[in-house]
Amino acid sequence: MAGAAPAQAAPTAVAAGTVECRDGSLDVQADTGVAFPRKTVQLTGRGNLDSCSSAQHPKLSGGTITLETALQARCPGPFGPGYAKVTIAWNDGSTTSIDQSTFRGDSVSFALEGGRVTSGVFTGGTVRADGRTTTPLIEMGAACATGGLTAYSTTINQVHLGDL
């Protein structure tokens, strides 16, 4: 049509950027002991992220991670799935908050997937993470049989966060 203004391209979203961490640890506590019958428990995890790198945020090299979730669990698993709130305090003083990430775990491993970064560095991005349980299975089994598992530890093998 003559005289019509050319169509404008839609504005592009601001990229959240990405960060990848290749090492870390997570200590998980249960508010009540996880035992053989399935029940709802509140899990809280605290740990460290190490060996992190980001092209957009080159000063990020690690941080501390906290996760909170309420989910159905039983010994020796599965734990979840359940939605977790994840907070990362980075070594440069910045933070990342993630809501509605799916947490799954058992006596061998854990995984976090999805959710949305709602504030801080990488806002608008999402997360994927996994790790291996390091608490010996015999200790976990003994705790399950004697009042319930109230704590266990894992590695954090990898965390991918941002534009995935």
MILOKE-593304 format. One line per field, with one value per residue: residue number from 0; x, y, z of N, C-alpha, C in turn. Coordinates in steps of 0.1 Angstrom, whole numbers, plus 5000, padded with zeros to 4 digits. Layout:
N
lovex = [NUM; ...] $
n.east = [X; ...] $
n.north = [Y; ...] $
n.up = [Z; ...] $
ca.east = [X; ...] $
ca.north = [Y; ...] $
ca.up = [Z; ...] $
c.east = [X; ...] $
c.north = [Y; ...] $
c.up = [Z; ...] $
This chain:
164
lovex = [0; 1; 2; 3; 4; 5; 6; 7; 8; 9; 10; 11; 12; 13; 14; 15; 16; 17; 18; 19; 20; 21; 22; 23; 24; 25; 26; 27; 28; 29; 30; 31; 32; 33; 34; 35; 36; 37; 38; 39; 40; 41; 42; 43; 44; 45; 46; 47; 48; 49; 50; 51; 52; 53; 54; 55; 56; 57; 58; 59; 60; 61; 62; 63; 64; 65; 66; 67; 68; 69; 70; 71; 72; 73; 74; 75; 76; 77; 78; 79; 80; 81; 82; 83; 84; 85; 86; 87; 88; 89; 90; 91; 92; 93; 94; 95; 96; 97; 98; 99; 100; 101; 102; 103; 104; 105; 106; 107; 108; 109; 110; 111; 112; 113; 114; 115; 116; 117; 118; 119; 120; 121; 122; 123; 124; 125; 126; 127; 128; 129; 130; 131; 132; 133; 134; 135; 136; 137; 138; 139; 140; 141; 142; 143; 144; 145; 146; 147; 148; 149; 150; 151; 152; 153; 154; 155; 156; 157; 158; 159; 160; 161; 162; 163] $
n.east = [5009; 5007; 5024; 5022; 5036; 5067; 5066; 5075; 5100; 5094; 5102; 5132; 5138; 5157; 5187; 5192; 5216; 5241; 5253; 5276; 5283; 5306; 5311; 5305; 5287; 5260; 5241; 5215; 5186; 5159; 5127; 5112; 5118; 5125; 5110; 5100; 5072; 5054; 5054; 5046; 5073; 5094; 5121; 5153; 5181; 5215; 5245; 5276; 5286; 5310; 5338; 5326; 5316; 5309; 5303; 5290; 5291; 5318; 5331; 5319; 5325; 5318; 5296; 5270; 5244; 5209; 5181; 5146; 5119; 5087; 5076; 5065; 5079; 5099; 5118; 5140; 5138; 5115; 5123; 5101; 5086; 5089; 5081; 5106; 5121; 5148; 5178; 5207; 5236; 5260; 5296; 5304; 5288; 5262; 5229; 5207; 5174; 5152; 5121; 5097; 5112; 5117; 5123; 5139; 5148; 5168; 5183; 5206; 5210; 5202; 5181; 5175; 5152; 5140; 5117; 5117; 5139; 5134; 5143; 5172; 5206; 5205; 5177; 5146; 5156; 5162; 5168; 5190; 5202; 5223; 5234; 5253; 5245; 5263; 5263; 5268; 5250; 5244; 5244; 5222; 5202; 5202; 5194; 5168; 5155; 5156; 5140; 5140; 5153; 5171; 5190; 5212; 5240; 5252; 5270; 5274; 5272; 5268; 5256; 5235; 5225; 5203; 5198; 5186] $
n.north = [4988; 5021; 5048; 5038; 5033; 5015; 4982; 4977; 4960; 4937; 4945; 4932; 4908; 4915; 4898; 4873; 4862; 4838; 4814; 4789; 4764; 4741; 4725; 4718; 4717; 4704; 4705; 4689; 4692; 4678; 4687; 4670; 4635; 4616; 4587; 4552; 4551; 4571; 4607; 4642; 4665; 4692; 4703; 4717; 4730; 4738; 4752; 4753; 4768; 4762; 4768; 4784; 4801; 4829; 4845; 4870; 4880; 4882; 4883; 4865; 4837; 4818; 4809; 4809; 4786; 4782; 4762; 4756; 4735; 4719; 4687; 4654; 4625; 4595; 4569; 4547; 4567; 4579; 4614; 4638; 4646; 4682; 4717; 4741; 4769; 4787; 4803; 4822; 4835; 4853; 4854; 4880; 4897; 4900; 4887; 4859; 4849; 4822; 4808; 4781; 4759; 4726; 4700; 4669; 4640; 4612; 4584; 4583; 4605; 4640; 4664; 4696; 4714; 4737; 4763; 4799; 4826; 4851; 4874; 4896; 4887; 4873; 4874; 4863; 4841; 4805; 4773; 4745; 4717; 4692; 4665; 4642; 4620; 4619; 4610; 4580; 4551; 4531; 4545; 4563; 4544; 4533; 4555; 4559; 4537; 4541; 4562; 4581; 4598; 4627; 4644; 4647; 4646; 4660; 4661; 4689; 4686; 4700; 4732; 4750; 4781; 4807; 4819; 4792] $
n.up = [5000; 4991; 5006; 5032; 5064; 5069; 5083; 5117; 5134; 5160; 5194; 5208; 5234; 5264; 5268; 5293; 5298; 5307; 5330; 5341; 5363; 5376; 5398; 5433; 5464; 5485; 5513; 5527; 5547; 5565; 5578; 5593; 5600; 5571; 5563; 5559; 5552; 5529; 5530; 5536; 5536; 5546; 5529; 5532; 5516; 5517; 5504; 5484; 5454; 5429; 5406; 5385; 5355; 5334; 5304; 5302; 5328; 5340; 5365; 5382; 5399; 5417; 5445; 5471; 5476; 5483; 5489; 5491; 5497; 5497; 5498; 5487; 5502; 5507; 5523; 5505; 5487; 5462; 5465; 5462; 5430; 5436; 5439; 5441; 5458; 5450; 5459; 5451; 5462; 5449; 5445; 5438; 5451; 5440; 5435; 5428; 5423; 5421; 5412; 5415; 5406; 5396; 5419; 5424; 5440; 5454; 5470; 5455; 5437; 5428; 5411; 5397; 5378; 5354; 5362; 5370; 5368; 5389; 5401; 5403; 5391; 5359; 5355; 5342; 5331; 5333; 5351; 5353; 5371; 5386; 5407; 5428; 5454; 5484; 5510; 5526; 5515; 5534; 5558; 5553; 5550; 5576; 5591; 5580; 5591; 5618; 5630; 5610; 5582; 5585; 5574; 5547; 5523; 5492; 5460; 5438; 5406; 5382; 5373; 5353; 5343; 5334; 5300; 5286] $
ca.east = [5000; 5015; 5024; 5021; 5049; 5071; 5064; 5086; 5103; 5091; 5114; 5138; 5140; 5170; 5192; 5195; 5230; 5242; 5265; 5278; 5291; 5310; 5315; 5299; 5282; 5247; 5237; 5200; 5180; 5144; 5121; 5108; 5125; 5120; 5110; 5095; 5059; 5055; 5047; 5051; 5084; 5100; 5136; 5161; 5194; 5225; 5258; 5285; 5289; 5324; 5342; 5316; 5320; 5299; 5308; 5283; 5294; 5331; 5335; 5312; 5333; 5312; 5286; 5263; 5231; 5199; 5169; 5135; 5108; 5078; 5073; 5063; 5092; 5099; 5131; 5152; 5134; 5119; 5120; 5095; 5090; 5082; 5086; 5116; 5126; 5163; 5185; 5221; 5244; 5273; 5309; 5306; 5278; 5249; 5220; 5197; 5162; 5145; 5108; 5090; 5121; 5113; 5133; 5137; 5160; 5167; 5195; 5217; 5212; 5192; 5181; 5167; 5150; 5130; 5115; 5120; 5147; 5124; 5150; 5187; 5213; 5199; 5163; 5140; 5162; 5158; 5179; 5192; 5213; 5222; 5245; 5253; 5244; 5276; 5261; 5268; 5237; 5242; 5240; 5209; 5192; 5201; 5186; 5154; 5150; 5156; 5134; 5139; 5165; 5169; 5201; 5221; 5248; 5253; 5278; 5267; 5280; 5267; 5245; 5234; 5215; 5201; 5192; 5189] $
ca.north = [5000; 5033; 5058; 5032; 5032; 5001; 4975; 4978; 4947; 4936; 4947; 4919; 4908; 4916; 4885; 4872; 4858; 4824; 4810; 4775; 4760; 4727; 4719; 4723; 4707; 4708; 4697; 4689; 4689; 4676; 4692; 4657; 4624; 4609; 4573; 4543; 4556; 4584; 4618; 4655; 4670; 4704; 4701; 4729; 4727; 4749; 4747; 4761; 4766; 4765; 4766; 4790; 4810; 4835; 4855; 4882; 4884; 4875; 4883; 4854; 4825; 4809; 4815; 4800; 4783; 4778; 4758; 4753; 4729; 4710; 4676; 4640; 4618; 4583; 4563; 4555; 4576; 4592; 4627; 4647; 4660; 4693; 4730; 4747; 4782; 4787; 4816; 4821; 4847; 4852; 4859; 4894; 4904; 4899; 4875; 4853; 4842; 4813; 4803; 4770; 4749; 4712; 4693; 4655; 4633; 4599; 4580; 4583; 4618; 4650; 4673; 4708; 4718; 4747; 4775; 4811; 4836; 4862; 4887; 4895; 4884; 4863; 4875; 4858; 4828; 4793; 4766; 4730; 4714; 4679; 4661; 4628; 4618; 4615; 4603; 4565; 4545; 4524; 4555; 4567; 4533; 4532; 4567; 4556; 4527; 4545; 4575; 4589; 4605; 4642; 4651; 4640; 4655; 4657; 4670; 4696; 4683; 4711; 4742; 4759; 4791; 4818; 4816; 4778] $
ca.up = [5000; 4990; 5017; 5045; 5071; 5070; 5096; 5126; 5141; 5174; 5203; 5213; 5249; 5269; 5272; 5307; 5299; 5312; 5339; 5343; 5375; 5374; 5411; 5445; 5474; 5490; 5525; 5528; 5560; 5564; 5590; 5600; 5594; 5560; 5567; 5548; 5546; 5521; 5537; 5532; 5543; 5541; 5527; 5531; 5512; 5517; 5499; 5477; 5439; 5426; 5392; 5377; 5345; 5326; 5295; 5305; 5341; 5342; 5379; 5389; 5400; 5427; 5454; 5480; 5471; 5493; 5482; 5500; 5490; 5505; 5488; 5492; 5502; 5515; 5522; 5503; 5477; 5457; 5472; 5452; 5427; 5443; 5435; 5450; 5457; 5450; 5460; 5450; 5466; 5441; 5451; 5435; 5459; 5434; 5439; 5418; 5429; 5412; 5418; 5409; 5399; 5400; 5426; 5425; 5446; 5460; 5477; 5446; 5430; 5428; 5400; 5397; 5364; 5351; 5371; 5363; 5376; 5392; 5404; 5404; 5379; 5350; 5355; 5330; 5327; 5340; 5357; 5353; 5380; 5391; 5416; 5433; 5469; 5489; 5522; 5523; 5515; 5546; 5568; 5550; 5554; 5591; 5596; 5577; 5599; 5632; 5633; 5598; 5576; 5587; 5567; 5538; 5515; 5478; 5452; 5427; 5394; 5373; 5373; 5341; 5347; 5325; 5288; 5283] $
c.east = [5009; 5013; 5023; 5035; 5054; 5069; 5076; 5088; 5099; 5103; 5119; 5139; 5154; 5175; 5196; 5210; 5230; 5254; 5265; 5287; 5294; 5314; 5307; 5294; 5269; 5244; 5222; 5195; 5165; 5138; 5116; 5115; 5118; 5121; 5103; 5081; 5061; 5048; 5053; 5062; 5088; 5115; 5142; 5175; 5203; 5238; 5265; 5285; 5303; 5326; 5331; 5322; 5308; 5305; 5303; 5287; 5307; 5336; 5329; 5321; 5328; 5301; 5280; 5249; 5222; 5187; 5159; 5124; 5100; 5074; 5070; 5076; 5090; 5114; 5130; 5150; 5121; 5116; 5114; 5089; 5082; 5088; 5095; 5118; 5141; 5169; 5200; 5227; 5258; 5284; 5311; 5296; 5264; 5242; 5212; 5186; 5154; 5132; 5104; 5100; 5117; 5125; 5129; 5150; 5157; 5180; 5207; 5220; 5201; 5192; 5171; 5164; 5138; 5128; 5119; 5128; 5138; 5131; 5165; 5193; 5206; 5183; 5157; 5145; 5156; 5170; 5179; 5204; 5212; 5235; 5243; 5252; 5257; 5275; 5260; 5254; 5234; 5238; 5226; 5199; 5191; 5192; 5171; 5148; 5149; 5152; 5133; 5151; 5162; 5179; 5208; 5229; 5249; 5265; 5269; 5276; 5280; 5255; 5246; 5222; 5215; 5193; 5195; 5181] $
c.north = [5012; 5042; 5052; 5031; 5017; 4995; 4975; 4964; 4948; 4938; 4933; 4920; 4909; 4902; 4884; 4868; 4843; 4823; 4795; 4772; 4745; 4719; 4725; 4712; 4713; 4699; 4699; 4685; 4688; 4680; 4680; 4646; 4618; 4594; 4565; 4547; 4570; 4595; 4631; 4660; 4683; 4701; 4715; 4725; 4740; 4744; 4757; 4758; 4770; 4763; 4772; 4800; 4816; 4846; 4869; 4888; 4877; 4875; 4872; 4842; 4814; 4816; 4805; 4798; 4778; 4774; 4754; 4746; 4720; 4700; 4663; 4632; 4605; 4578; 4550; 4565; 4571; 4603; 4636; 4639; 4670; 4706; 4736; 4761; 4782; 4801; 4814; 4835; 4845; 4858; 4874; 4903; 4904; 4887; 4871; 4846; 4834; 4807; 4791; 4761; 4735; 4705; 4678; 4649; 4619; 4596; 4580; 4597; 4627; 4657; 4684; 4711; 4727; 4758; 4787; 4820; 4848; 4875; 4884; 4892; 4872; 4863; 4871; 4845; 4816; 4785; 4751; 4727; 4699; 4676; 4647; 4629; 4613; 4609; 4588; 4560; 4537; 4533; 4560; 4557; 4532; 4543; 4565; 4547; 4531; 4559; 4584; 4597; 4620; 4650; 4642; 4651; 4651; 4666; 4678; 4694; 4694; 4719; 4750; 4768; 4802; 4814; 4802; 4774] $
c.up = [5000; 5001; 5031; 5051; 5071; 5083; 5104; 5133; 5155; 5183; 5208; 5228; 5252; 5273; 5286; 5308; 5305; 5322; 5340; 5354; 5374; 5387; 5422; 5454; 5479; 5502; 5527; 5541; 5558; 5578; 5599; 5593; 5582; 5563; 5556; 5543; 5540; 5529; 5532; 5541; 5537; 5541; 5525; 5527; 5512; 5512; 5491; 5462; 5436; 5411; 5383; 5367; 5337; 5317; 5298; 5318; 5345; 5356; 5387; 5388; 5409; 5435; 5463; 5475; 5483; 5485; 5493; 5492; 5500; 5494; 5495; 5491; 5510; 5514; 5514; 5491; 5470; 5467; 5461; 5440; 5435; 5438; 5445; 5447; 5459; 5450; 5459; 5453; 5459; 5448; 5448; 5443; 5453; 5438; 5427; 5426; 5419; 5419; 5409; 5401; 5405; 5406; 5427; 5431; 5451; 5467; 5468; 5440; 5433; 5415; 5402; 5382; 5363; 5362; 5363; 5373; 5377; 5396; 5405; 5390; 5372; 5350; 5342; 5326; 5334; 5345; 5354; 5362; 5383; 5400; 5421; 5449; 5474; 5503; 5519; 5524; 5528; 5558; 5566; 5553; 5569; 5596; 5592; 5586; 5614; 5634; 5621; 5595; 5577; 5580; 5558; 5529; 5501; 5472; 5444; 5415; 5384; 5375; 5360; 5344; 5337; 5312; 5283; 5271] $
